[in-house]
Amino acid sequence: MPAPAVRAPAAAAARAGAPRRSVVARAAADAYEMLRDRPWVLWVGGGTRPLAGPVRRLAAAARVPVMATPRGKGVIAEDDPSYLGVTGFAGHPSVLAYLRRERPEYTLVLGSSLGDFGSGYHPGYAPGTALVHVDTDPSVFGRAYPDVKTVPVAADAGTFTDELTALFEARPSAPLMPQPDARTAGEATGQDEPIHPGHLMDAVQAAFVGRGLLVMAETGNALAWAINRLRFTDPRQWRAPSGLVGSMGHFSTGVVGAALASGRRAVALVGDGSMLMLNEVSTAVATGAPATWVVLNDSCYNMCAQGVEVLGLTNVDCALPATDFAAYARALGAAGSTVRRPADLPGALRAAAHRPGPVVVDVHVDPRVGAPTAGRNAGLLRDSAGARP
Ligand SMILES: Cc1ncc(C[n+]2csc(CCOP(=O)(O)OP(=O)(O)O)c2C)c(N)n1
């Protein structure tokens, strides 16, 4: 069947502000006509974190594969067969491979501005015909992919999703895209010392993820490893900074507020540089907050060290003095433990999960292992010649 022409957006739907439900319904009907018998994928971002239920219903009704930005992890359960993987910063190369192979004509974007963090502006995420981009902020339309047709829908993602789902549920269609490949678990890590950061993430997954706890990862290699390696089935259990410019110190402090607000243990995965820059261990001791810091201790601002090496820059000093964060924690009145051997990780993390107050787990990780930021660094090289939004 020939592809339908890309329609102009319902004019009223492209207006700023909150359009009436009937206007959103019309925009959803237009999108349905566009998507119903063409190959397409769904791309969800952090804005859909409160909409996991409706987004999952849409994905099931439309039988469409779903990819997520780093902040959208868990909106579709990361073990769901329809899940493609993570896009953008520290995302999965398997997503790009799938899109290259299957060539969707359309991509429906919900809850993401498709910024540097979510897309890296990688051309491989762009569909063949058009992006259907739903956002309450019209300034995001066309920004990431100015050369790709965008059908803008200025609407609340939740309302739009419900309207579109109802249409797909009324007329179930056959899947038009093949099921994603099973995502590989990531590079094998072994039991060597110092600890492979991927191995640490596997231990974090086993100790903390899926137990109703909030896990947050700080800017730096901790963030890259967490995005790439951890698998969430609930977006409420995962927080990433809201942009690549996320400030160090964001979660090494914020974990205390998160623990106090939720009344449950919150876990921050942080670099030693972040921990030295800013932390609130003392506040956690004062308040009894059940906060956990898992420190990726590599005596280095390693995201910078690995980045400048790829970019061919020299004379950038990223080294940090060795620091004993377990001793530091104890000096402040918190519990602290040091882990150097992979075999000791599960026990140390389990103990941290069950202690009542603040805990710092100081994990000596191997600084030589490249973080999964090759795509990001390649993007920096690719874009260095041209202006980006
Ligand atoms: C306040 C602040 N300063 C500088 C940066 C730039 N920056 C991003 S990651 C990073 C290095 C992080 O080092 P560390 O916390 O030790 O983590 P690692 O990458 O070594 O795991 C720096 C300096 C930033 N994001 N925020």
PDBQT file of the ligand as one rigid body, heavy atoms in Angstrom, charges set to zero:
ROOT
HETATM    1  C1  LIG A 401      29.880  20.994  38.812  1.00  0.00    +0.000 C 
HETATM    2  C2  LIG A 401      30.415  20.301  37.590  1.00  0.00    +0.000 A 
HETATM    3  N1  LIG A 401      31.681  20.514  37.212  1.00  0.00    +0.000 NA
HETATM    4  C3  LIG A 401      32.178  19.907  36.119  1.00  0.00    +0.000 A 
HETATM    5  C4  LIG A 401      31.400  19.061  35.390  1.00  0.00    +0.000 A 
HETATM    6  C5  LIG A 401      31.948  18.379  34.136  1.00  0.00    +0.000 C 
HETATM    7  N2  LIG A 401      32.143  16.958  34.374  1.00  0.00    +0.000 N 
HETATM    8  C6  LIG A 401      31.244  16.034  33.944  1.00  0.00    +0.000 A 
HETATM    9  S1  LIG A 401      31.663  14.479  34.362  1.00  0.00    +0.000 SA
HETATM   10  C7  LIG A 401      33.074  15.009  35.126  1.00  0.00    +0.000 A 
HETATM   11  C8  LIG A 401      34.023  14.025  35.779  1.00  0.00    +0.000 C 
HETATM   12  C9  LIG A 401      33.341  13.191  36.805  1.00  0.00    +0.000 C 
HETATM   13  O1  LIG A 401      34.333  12.531  37.570  1.00  0.00    +0.000 OA
HETATM   14  P1  LIG A 401      33.936  11.516  38.695  1.00  0.00    +0.000 P 
HETATM   15  O2  LIG A 401      32.852  12.050  39.540  1.00  0.00    +0.000 OA
HETATM   16  O3  LIG A 401      35.179  11.092  39.382  1.00  0.00    +0.000 OA
HETATM   17  O4  LIG A 401      33.310  10.331  37.863  1.00  0.00    +0.000 OA
HETATM   18  P2  LIG A 401      34.004   9.321  36.819  1.00  0.00    +0.000 P 
HETATM   19  O5  LIG A 401      33.722   9.851  35.460  1.00  0.00    +0.000 OA
HETATM   20  O6  LIG A 401      35.459   9.243  37.144  1.00  0.00    +0.000 OA
HETATM   21  O7  LIG A 401      33.321   8.019  37.061  1.00  0.00    +0.000 OA
HETATM   22  C10 LIG A 401      33.211  16.406  35.045  1.00  0.00    +0.000 A 
HETATM   23  C11 LIG A 401      34.361  17.187  35.599  1.00  0.00    +0.000 C 
HETATM   24  C12 LIG A 401      30.067  18.876  35.809  1.00  0.00    +0.000 A 
HETATM   25  N3  LIG A 401      29.220  18.078  35.151  1.00  0.00    +0.000 N 
HETATM   26  N4  LIG A 401      29.613  19.491  36.913  1.00  0.00    +0.000 NA
ENDROOT
TORSDOF 0
